[in-house]
């Protein structure tokens, strides 16, 4: 898939079978890594800068920074599966749980740790505030029972996915 636009980021699936590269106009170009062939092109509906995240089955979640919306794409067809509004903004993050049951999105630096936990199957969402200053990233444990939210200030909060309660805060490991 050719483009005259610059590629600004790239993402490879966990099984190393798919490479997705994002261009400056919000389009994603998808390649089969083994064959080196382009398989499809995905377009943001508003052509704004977007970020992408894979689930474990190499479905792709895109997060549109301008409209705060999310779209899940089936990369085998190049078609969107579902979309929903979200908390996404310039400095936020998203993660899928290992079993793909949950999608966790994190709001902006100004959000003070507002997260939205979405049950992917039902679409039910729970908004929670993990009360973290300058949030930077989110991740799930391997079984999806816990999630972590990190801060640019050098600490991480670990919370229960079921109760949303904080389990522990780990501090000072990023500070020298």
N, C-alpha and C positions, 0 to 999 in steps of 0.2 A: 504494500500500500504506500504509494508515494505521497509526499507532502512537501511543500515549499516552506512550511512553518518549522520553527525549531522545536525539537523534542526537549521538554523540560524535566521529565522524570520517567523512570522505568520501574516496573514491578514484575517479579517472576513468581509463579505459583510454587507452593511448597513441594509439589512433585516434579518441579523443573520442566513441566511440559508446555507451559504457556508464558509468553512474555507480553506485557502490555506496556506501551509507551504513550505518555500523554503529551499532546502538543499544546501550544500557547492559546489556541482557540477553543479548548475544551473537548476536542476529539481525542479518542483513545484508539490506537492502532494495535491490533492483536496479531501475534505470530505464534505458529507452532514451532517450538524450539528445535525439536528433532529434525524436521524437514527444512526449517528456515523459511517457510512460506507464510505469507500473510493470510490470515483466515477471515478477518472482518474488521470493520471500523465502527466504533460506537460514538454517537454524538450526543453531547449535552443538549437539552432542548433550548437552552438560551445561549449556547456557545460561550460560556464563561469558564474560567479556570476551575478545574475540578481535581480532586484527589481520589485515589482508588485503593481498595483493600480487597484481598481474596478471602473467601471462606475455604474450608478444607477440601471441598469438591471443585475448586477452581471456578466457582461462580464469582462474579465481580460485583462489588458494591462501589458505586461512585458517590461522592459527596460534593455537591455543588456549593462552592463558597459564597456565591452571590445570593442565591435564593434559599440557602439553608435546606435544600431538599436532598434526598437520597434515592438512588435508583439501583436495583439489583438486576444484573444482566446475566442471561444464560449465554455463555461464551460459545457453546456448540451451535447456537442459532444466530447469535448476534442480536437477539431481541430482548427488550426489557421484560422482566418477570413481574416486578412490582415497584412501587415508589411510595415514599412517605415524606412528610415534612420532618425536619430534624433541627438539632442544635448546632449544626456544623457552621463553622466560620473560619477565618484565616488561621487561627492557631488552635485548632481542635484536632481530635483524633477519633478513630473508630476501630472496633475489633469484633470479630465473630468468636463465639465459644467453639471449642474443638468439635462438639457434636452439632454445630450449626443451629442450635436451638435459640441462642441469644445473639443479638447485635447490641453492642454498647457504644453509644456516641457521647462525646464529651464536648461541652460548649467552649467558648472562647476563653482567653486569658482573663477577661473581665467577668466571666461567669462564676468565678470562685468555686469551681468544681461541680457545676450542675451537669448531671449525666442523665441520659435517657436509656433505659434498659428495655429492649423490644423483644418480645417473644415472636420469633420469625414466623412460626406456623400460624399463630392466631392473629398477629398484628397488634396484640395488646401491649401498651407501653406504660412504663412506670418512670416517672421523673423523680430523681433523688439528688440531693446536694451532699456531696461527700466532704464539703467544707475544706477545700484545699486551695491554697494560694498559688497562683500562677500554674494551673494544671498544664501538663505537657503531653501525656500519652496515657493510653489505657490498654489493658491486656487481661485475658482470662487464664485461670489455671487449666491444666490439661483436662480435667474432668468438668470444668465449667462451674464448679461450686463456689469459687472465689473469683473476684476481679481486683485488679490493682489500678490505681490512678497515681501517676508520678507528677512531681512538681519541678519546675525549673529552679526552685530554691533548694533542691537536694534532699527531698524525702519522698516516700511512697506510702500511700494508705492502701491497706488490703481490706476488702469488704466481702461479706457473704452475699452471694447472688440471690439466695432465697429470701433472707431477711433485710438485706441492704444495710445491715449494721456493720460498723467498723470493727475489724478483728484486731488489727495492730497497725501502728505507724512506725516505719523504719526511717531513721534519720541519719544525716551527716555522712552517708557513704559516698556522696558525690563531691563533697567539699574537700579541698586540700589543705 
